[in-house]
Amino acid sequence: MPSKVLDLDLARLPDDVADLDAYERAYVLLRWRGQPIGQLWLDVADGRLAATDLWQAAHARYGLALARVTAAELLPGTAARGAPESPLPTTTVAVCTRDRPEELRSCLAALCALTLPANEILVVDNAPSDERTAQVCGNFPVRYVREDVKGLNWARTRAAREARGEIIAYMDDDARPDPCWLEALLRPFRQPAVAAVTGLVLPLELETEGQERFERYCGFSRGFEPRVFDASRISPLAAANVGAGASMAIRRRLVDELGLFRIEMDAGTATQSGGDTYAFYRLLSLGHRVVYTPAAVAWHRHRQSPRDLARVLEGYSVGTYVFLLRCLLQHGETGAIAVGVGWFLGHHVRQLLRRLIGRVDAQPLWLTLAEIRGVLVSPWALWRSLRRERQILHSNAASPAVAGEA
């Protein structure tokens, strides 16, 4: 049976949560006065979740976090005595999409309901097969741009060239932002040293086995504590830990100046993923700062079928090892060898051994084999991506930015 995704605020908790007869379990995002503090998996009994059970489970796992946020409310405020906060930077929210009009419709509806509206919403239609995306955009106050070079990174690059805001915030078409998502994502940019900000990405639904396995084995959440990343705190090779491309914001000038996405990576290319990780690596390796803020919540619709899940995990594996190979061959990062070998032994081989000895919580064999296939094809994927990248950069003389990079 599926699991119900619930978003509950402990400061305004109902007596219980009813009408859960179709579910065995519930995945609960816990908040305190809007601030995310944790997540729980709870069993559903007779179609209900009792408030007392929620409180007990929340205190057992997140008692310190609750004590911290409630104590902060009792302390005298200092914001009123300090200097007034500087205004938030102007922002373009970019949605890069391809042939998913219904997902895009729901995403744009959520973006139009933000408590802090974006200065503009830009939809980049990537190598579309029809006009459905353009038709959906006609029903929303958005700017529509078509990018015919297939690949998510090429769509991201086009978005940066077209954007008018100081910050470009990227949102996946299969994700839905919280009403306060953009405001929370922008606050860290008041510090000039911050180059990029990522947010908390949680499952929109867990209605199928594939979606539950996706969240269990490769969910996008990076925890519920704000974190600041730079090269003194984390190796740039560990850039995947700073956040996910489904919800990220970057200073637009850096996207342009560094050509962060002007490479043949991610969805729609031979590498299948990894474009966001490589961009974060570039920022960290060049001395920039990236902030992770769980207050910026986005909800992602995971792949539904087991076959789609296997394909996604294989693609993530391809992208991860293409990223490491690029770091090694193009940037001289010899540490990428240790990272790649360590991840293969510590994750893939370990999961195989756990399955062979019968551990019930081990990743299914077919998923681990899909990931290993991704490792094996990654050198071929890198060669194909580099070849196509050179072709695109040298042939697209009509774009000054792309021609200059070439």
C-alpha positions as CSV (number, residue, x, y, z in Angstrom):
1,M,0.0,0.0,0.0
2,P,1.2,3.6,-0.6
3,S,2.3,6.0,2.1
4,K,0.6,9.3,2.7
5,V,2.7,12.5,2.6
6,L,1.7,14.9,5.3
7,D,2.9,18.4,6.1
8,L,2.2,19.1,9.8
9,D,3.0,22.0,12.1
10,L,3.4,20.9,15.7
11,A,2.4,24.4,16.9
12,R,-1.0,23.9,15.2
13,L,-1.5,20.2,15.3
14,P,-5.0,18.8,15.0
15,D,-6.4,16.2,17.4
16,D,-5.6,13.6,14.9
17,V,-5.3,13.1,11.1
18,A,-8.2,11.1,9.7
19,D,-9.2,9.7,6.3
20,L,-6.1,7.6,5.8
21,D,-7.8,4.3,5.2
22,A,-6.0,3.8,1.9
23,Y,-2.6,4.0,3.5
24,E,-0.5,1.8,5.8
25,R,2.1,4.4,6.6
26,A,2.6,8.2,6.6
27,Y,5.6,10.2,5.7
28,V,5.4,13.4,7.8
29,L,7.3,16.6,7.4
30,L,7.4,18.2,10.9
31,R,7.4,21.9,11.3
32,W,7.3,24.4,14.1
33,R,5.6,27.6,13.2
34,G,6.4,27.0,9.5
35,Q,10.1,26.1,10.1
36,P,10.9,22.5,9.0
37,I,12.6,20.5,11.8
38,G,12.4,16.9,10.8
39,Q,10.7,14.0,9.1
40,L,9.0,10.8,10.4
41,W,7.7,7.5,9.0
42,L,4.7,6.5,11.1
43,D,2.3,3.5,10.9
44,V,-1.4,4.4,10.2
45,A,-3.9,2.6,12.6
46,D,-7.5,2.3,11.5
47,G,-7.1,5.1,9.0
48,R,-5.9,7.6,11.6
49,L,-2.8,9.2,13.1
50,A,-3.3,10.3,16.7
51,A,-1.8,13.6,17.8
52,T,-0.4,12.0,20.9
53,D,1.5,9.5,18.7
54,L,2.9,12.3,16.6
55,W,4.0,14.3,19.6
56,Q,5.7,11.3,21.2
57,A,7.5,10.3,18.0
58,A,8.5,13.9,17.3
59,H,9.9,14.4,20.9
60,A,11.8,11.1,20.8
61,R,13.6,11.9,17.6
62,Y,13.7,15.7,17.4
63,G,13.4,16.8,21.1
64,L,16.6,18.9,20.9
65,A,15.5,20.7,17.7
66,L,12.1,21.4,19.3
67,A,13.7,22.7,22.4
68,R,15.9,25.0,20.4
69,V,13.2,26.5,18.3
70,T,10.8,27.0,21.2
71,A,13.6,28.5,23.4
72,A,14.4,30.9,20.6
73,E,10.9,32.3,20.8
74,L,11.3,33.1,24.5
75,L,14.5,35.1,24.0
76,P,14.3,38.9,23.6
77,G,14.2,39.8,19.9
78,T,17.3,41.6,18.6
79,A,16.2,42.2,15.0
80,A,14.4,45.4,15.8
81,R,17.5,46.9,17.5
82,G,19.8,46.0,14.6
83,A,20.3,47.7,11.3
84,P,17.5,47.3,8.8
85,E,17.9,44.4,6.5
86,S,19.0,45.1,2.9
87,P,16.4,44.4,0.2
88,L,16.4,41.0,-1.5
89,P,17.9,40.8,-4.9
90,T,15.8,40.7,-8.0
91,T,15.1,37.2,-9.2
92,T,14.2,35.2,-12.3
93,V,12.7,31.8,-11.6
94,A,13.6,29.5,-14.5
95,V,11.7,26.3,-15.3
96,C,13.5,24.1,-17.8
97,T,11.0,21.6,-19.3
98,R,10.5,19.2,-22.2
99,D,7.2,17.6,-23.2
100,R,5.6,17.5,-19.8
101,P,2.8,20.0,-20.0
102,E,0.7,18.8,-17.1
103,E,3.6,18.8,-14.7
104,L,4.5,22.2,-15.9
105,R,1.0,23.5,-15.4
106,S,1.0,22.4,-11.7
107,C,4.5,23.9,-11.2
108,L,3.6,27.3,-12.7
109,A,0.4,27.4,-10.6
110,A,2.5,26.9,-7.5
111,L,5.1,29.5,-8.6
112,C,2.3,32.1,-9.2
113,A,1.1,31.6,-5.6
114,L,4.5,32.4,-3.9
115,T,4.2,34.8,-1.0
116,L,7.2,36.7,-2.5
117,P,6.5,36.8,-6.2
118,A,9.5,36.5,-8.6
119,N,10.4,39.5,-10.7
120,E,9.8,37.2,-13.7
121,I,9.1,33.5,-14.4
122,L,10.9,32.2,-17.4
123,V,10.0,28.9,-19.1
124,V,12.7,27.3,-21.3
125,D,11.1,24.8,-23.6
126,N,13.9,22.4,-24.5
127,A,13.8,20.7,-27.9
128,P,10.0,20.3,-27.8
129,S,8.2,17.8,-30.0
130,D,5.0,19.8,-30.1
131,E,3.4,23.1,-29.0
132,R,1.8,21.9,-25.8
133,T,4.3,23.6,-23.5
134,A,3.8,27.0,-25.3
135,Q,0.1,26.6,-25.0
136,V,0.4,26.0,-21.2
137,C,2.5,29.1,-20.8
138,G,-0.1,31.1,-22.6
139,N,-2.3,30.7,-19.5
140,F,0.2,32.1,-17.0
141,P,2.1,35.4,-16.6
142,V,5.4,33.9,-17.7
143,R,8.0,34.5,-20.5
144,Y,8.4,31.6,-22.9
145,V,11.7,30.8,-24.6
146,R,12.5,27.9,-26.9
147,E,15.9,26.2,-26.8
148,D,16.4,23.7,-29.6
149,V,19.7,22.2,-28.5
150,K,18.6,19.2,-26.5
151,G,19.9,18.9,-22.9
152,L,19.0,20.2,-19.5
153,N,22.3,22.1,-19.2
154,W,21.8,23.9,-22.5
155,A,18.3,24.9,-21.3
156,R,19.9,26.2,-18.1
157,T,22.5,28.2,-20.0
158,R,19.8,29.7,-22.2
159,A,17.8,30.6,-19.1
160,A,20.8,32.5,-17.7
161,R,21.3,34.4,-21.0
162,E,17.6,35.4,-21.1
163,A,17.1,36.1,-17.4
164,R,16.8,39.7,-16.1
165,G,17.1,39.1,-12.4
166,E,20.3,39.3,-10.3
167,I,19.6,35.8,-9.1
168,I,18.4,32.9,-11.2
169,A,16.4,30.3,-9.3
170,Y,16.0,27.0,-11.0
171,M,12.9,24.9,-10.4
172,D,12.2,21.5,-12.0
173,D,9.0,21.1,-13.8
174,D,8.1,18.1,-11.7
175,A,8.6,20.0,-8.4
176,R,6.2,22.3,-6.5
177,P,7.6,25.1,-4.3
178,D,6.2,25.9,-0.9
179,P,4.6,29.4,-0.8
180,C,7.7,30.7,1.1
181,W,10.2,28.9,-1.1
182,L,11.6,31.8,-3.0
183,E,11.9,34.2,0.0
184,A,13.8,31.6,2.0
185,L,16.0,30.8,-1.0
186,L,16.9,34.5,-1.4
187,R,17.7,35.5,2.2
188,P,21.3,34.2,2.2
189,F,22.1,36.3,-0.8
190,R,22.1,39.4,1.4
191,Q,25.7,38.2,2.1
192,P,27.8,39.2,-0.9
193,A,30.1,36.2,-0.5
194,V,27.2,33.7,-1.1
195,A,27.3,32.5,-4.7
196,A,24.5,29.9,-4.6
197,V,21.8,28.6,-2.3
198,T,20.0,25.2,-2.3
199,G,16.9,24.2,-0.5
200,L,15.2,21.2,1.0
201,V,13.5,18.8,-1.5
202,L,11.0,16.3,-0.3
203,P,8.6,13.8,-2.0
204,L,5.4,15.3,-3.3
205,E,3.8,11.9,-3.1
206,L,4.6,8.3,-2.3
207,E,1.8,6.5,-4.1
208,T,3.8,3.7,-5.7
209,E,6.6,1.2,-4.8
210,G,8.9,3.0,-7.2
211,Q,8.4,6.4,-5.5
212,E,9.0,4.9,-2.1
213,R,12.2,3.2,-3.2
214,F,13.4,6.4,-4.8
215,E,12.9,8.3,-1.6
216,R,14.6,5.5,0.4
217,Y,17.6,5.0,-1.8
218,C,18.2,8.4,-3.5
219,G,16.1,11.1,-2.0
220,F,17.1,14.7,-2.4
221,S,16.9,15.8,1.2
222,R,20.1,17.1,2.7
223,G,18.8,17.4,6.3
224,F,17.1,20.0,8.4
225,E,20.1,22.0,9.6
226,P,21.3,25.1,7.6
227,R,24.8,24.6,6.4
228,V,27.5,26.8,4.8
229,F,29.8,25.1,2.3
230,D,33.1,26.3,0.9
231,A,36.4,24.7,0.1
232,S,37.6,25.0,3.7
233,R,34.7,23.0,4.9
234,I,34.1,20.4,2.2
235,S,36.1,19.0,-0.7
236,P,34.8,20.3,-4.0
237,L,34.7,16.7,-5.1
238,A,31.9,16.2,-2.6
239,A,29.8,18.9,-4.2
240,A,26.8,16.5,-4.5
241,N,26.3,17.0,-0.8
242,V,25.4,20.7,-1.0
243,G,22.0,20.3,-2.6
244,A,20.0,19.3,-5.6
245,G,19.3,21.0,-8.9
246,A,15.6,20.6,-8.4
247,S,15.7,23.6,-6.2
248,M,18.8,25.9,-6.5
249,A,19.5,29.6,-7.0
250,I,22.8,31.1,-8.3
251,R,24.0,34.6,-8.9
252,R,23.3,35.1,-12.6
253,R,26.6,36.8,-13.4
254,L,28.5,33.7,-12.1
255,V,26.5,31.4,-14.3
256,D,27.4,33.6,-17.3
257,E,31.0,34.4,-16.4
258,L,32.0,30.8,-15.4
259,G,29.8,29.0,-18.0
260,L,28.6,26.8,-15.2
261,F,26.1,24.9,-17.4
262,R,27.8,25.4,-20.7
263,I,28.8,21.8,-20.8
264,E,27.2,18.6,-22.3
265,M,25.8,17.1,-19.1
266,D,22.6,16.2,-17.4
267,A,19.2,15.0,-18.6
268,G,18.8,14.7,-22.4
269,T,22.5,14.0,-22.9
270,A,24.7,10.9,-22.8
271,T,25.7,11.7,-19.2
272,Q,22.0,11.7,-18.0
273,S,22.7,13.6,-14.8
274,G,25.4,15.5,-12.9
275,G,25.2,19.0,-14.4
276,D,24.2,20.6,-11.1
277,T,27.0,18.7,-9.2
278,Y,29.6,19.9,-11.6
279,A,28.3,23.5,-11.3
280,F,28.6,23.3,-7.5
281,Y,32.1,21.8,-7.9
282,R,33.2,24.7,-10.0
283,L,31.9,27.3,-7.5
284,L,33.5,25.6,-4.5
285,S,36.8,24.9,-6.3
286,L,37.0,28.6,-7.3
287,G,36.6,29.8,-3.7
288,H,32.9,30.6,-3.7
289,R,30.4,29.9,-0.9
290,V,27.2,27.8,-1.2
291,V,24.5,27.8,1.4
292,Y,21.9,25.0,2.1
293,T,18.7,26.3,3.7
294,P,16.0,23.8,4.7
295,A,13.5,26.7,5.1
296,A,13.2,26.7,1.2
297,V,11.0,23.7,0.8
298,A,10.2,22.2,-2.6
299,W,8.2,19.0,-3.3
300,H,9.4,16.7,-6.0
301,R,7.3,14.1,-7.9
302,H,9.5,11.0,-7.9
303,R,9.5,8.4,-10.8
304,Q,6.5,6.1,-10.3
305,S,7.5,2.7,-11.8
306,P,10.3,0.3,-10.8
307,R,11.6,0.4,-14.4
308,D,11.7,4.2,-14.3
309,L,13.5,4.0,-10.9
310,A,16.2,1.6,-12.3
311,R,16.7,3.9,-15.3
312,V,17.0,7.0,-13.0
313,L,19.5,5.3,-10.7
314,E,21.6,4.1,-13.6
315,G,21.5,7.6,-15.0
316,Y,22.6,9.1,-11.6
317,S,25.5,6.6,-11.5
318,V,26.6,7.6,-15.1
319,G,26.4,11.3,-14.2
320,T,28.4,10.8,-10.9
321,Y,31.3,9.0,-12.6
322,V,31.3,11.3,-15.6
323,F,31.6,14.2,-13.1
324,L,34.5,12.5,-11.4
325,L,36.2,11.7,-14.8
326,R,35.8,15.4,-15.8
327,C,37.3,16.5,-12.6
328,L,40.3,14.2,-13.1
329,L,40.9,14.7,-16.8
330,Q,40.0,18.4,-17.2
331,H,40.9,19.8,-13.8
332,G,43.7,17.5,-12.6
333,E,41.8,16.4,-9.5
334,T,43.6,13.2,-8.7
335,G,41.5,12.8,-5.6
336,A,38.6,11.9,-7.9
337,I,40.2,8.4,-8.3
338,A,39.9,7.8,-4.5
339,V,36.4,9.2,-4.4
340,G,35.3,7.0,-7.3
341,V,36.9,3.8,-6.0
342,G,35.7,4.5,-2.5
343,W,32.1,5.1,-3.6
344,F,32.1,1.9,-5.7
345,L,33.4,-0.2,-2.8
346,G,31.6,1.5,0.0
347,H,28.2,1.7,-1.8
348,H,27.9,-0.7,-4.8
349,V,29.9,-3.6,-3.5
350,R,28.6,-3.1,0.1
351,Q,25.0,-3.3,-1.2
352,L,25.8,-6.4,-3.1
353,L,27.2,-8.1,0.0
354,R,24.3,-7.0,2.1
355,R,21.9,-8.5,-0.3
356,L,23.9,-11.7,-0.6
357,I,23.9,-12.3,3.2
358,G,20.2,-11.7,3.3
359,R,19.9,-8.3,5.0
360,V,16.2,-7.3,4.7
361,D,17.1,-3.6,4.5
362,A,19.6,-4.0,1.7
363,Q,19.0,-2.3,-1.6
364,P,17.3,-4.7,-4.2
365,L,19.8,-6.5,-6.4
366,W,18.3,-5.2,-9.6
367,L,18.8,-1.6,-8.5
368,T,22.4,-2.1,-7.5
369,L,23.1,-3.8,-10.8
370,A,21.5,-0.8,-12.6
371,E,23.9,1.5,-10.7
372,I,26.9,-0.7,-11.6
373,R,25.9,-0.6,-15.3
374,G,26.0,3.2,-15.0
375,V,29.6,3.1,-13.7
376,L,30.7,0.8,-16.5
377,V,29.3,3.0,-19.3
378,S,30.4,6.3,-17.8
379,P,33.7,6.5,-19.8
380,W,31.8,6.0,-23.1
381,A,29.2,8.6,-21.9
382,L,32.0,11.1,-21.2
383,W,33.6,10.6,-24.6
384,R,30.2,11.1,-26.3
385,S,29.4,14.2,-24.2
386,L,32.8,15.8,-24.9
387,R,32.5,15.2,-28.7
388,R,29.0,16.7,-28.8
389,E,30.0,19.5,-26.6
390,R,32.7,20.6,-29.0
391,Q,30.4,20.3,-31.9
392,I,27.8,22.5,-30.2
393,L,30.2,25.2,-29.0
394,H,31.9,25.5,-32.4
395,S,28.8,25.4,-34.5
396,N,26.6,27.8,-32.6
397,A,28.2,31.0,-33.9
398,A,24.9,32.8,-33.7
399,S,25.2,33.1,-29.9
400,P,28.0,35.3,-28.7
401,A,28.1,33.7,-25.3
402,V,28.4,30.2,-26.7
403,A,30.8,31.3,-29.4
404,G,33.1,33.0,-26.9
405,E,33.2,29.9,-24.7
406,A,34.1,27.8,-27.8
